[in-house]
Amino acid sequence: NDTPRVTQPVAEQEATLPTASEGTFRIAEGTFTDPDGDPLQLEAEARRGWFSGGGLPEWLAFDPERGTFRGQMPEGVSSLALRVTAEDPHGGRVEEDFVLRASGGQDQTDDGGE
């Protein structure tokens, strides 16, 4: 069994959410691939502050079937560091870190108060 791969880095995609209303960001199809053709299960977690390693903040949801984030960036938050993990049925994993940015140009990073 070969390990899944990142074939289109999320950092090269337009990863944004609005601050004025709820919006979505979908990871592009083909971002993760498995050389063996195995199906991949996606997971997402925040990478900094209070949320690091413990899931996502309450204002952000992730649909692993569609690879879609849904939410609204809180006022005063300009970005959130995230990690998406793709895992095949044999335990092969690959991780991709990226920054989800506000599309309204707010002024601080959500670092959980650290």
Secondary structure, DSSP 8 states (H G I E B T S, - for coil): ----EESS-GGGS--EE-SSS-EEEE--TTSEE-TT----EEEEEE-SGGGTTS---TTEEEETTTTEEEE---TT--EEEEEEEEE-TTS-EEEEEEEEEETT--S-B--TT-
